Amino acid sequence: MDKLEHDKEIAVICQSGMRSLKASKQLKKNQFTNVVNVRGGMNSWK
């Protein structure tokens, strides 16, 4: 988190979307304001 900018958009993605959801919540708890979780993760890409 130390290397990320708090005001930039951050997209978080994993295979299924569950781990990225947890990571997104953690970022938001640490004052990151523009966090997007990619729902469904890589599995949802066609």
N, C-alpha and C positions, 0 to 999 in steps of 0.2 A: 504494500500500500504506500510505502514511503516514496516510491518512484512515480506514482500516479498523480495527476493534477486534479484537484477537487472540483474544478469548474468545467472540465471537459467531459464530453459524452463518453461513457464507458459501456461497451456491450460485452456481456459475459455469456459464454456458451460452453456447453459440455456435450456429451453424447446424448443424454436423454432429457436434460433440462433440470434435473433435480439438484445436482451439485452446483450448477450455476445459479439456481434460485437461492441456495444457502449463501453463496459468495456474494450475490447481489444484496441480500439482507445485511450481511456483515459490512459491506461497503457503505450502505445507507446509514448504518449505526455509527459509522466513523465520518460522518458529515460529507459524504460524496452525494451531490445533489442530482446528478444527471446519469443515473445508472439504468441500463436496460438489460433485462434477462431475455435471452432468445428462447421462447417457449418451445418445447419439444426437442430442443437441441439439434444436433447433427442428424438425428434420426428423422426429423421432420423435413429435411432438405430432399428434394427430388431431382 
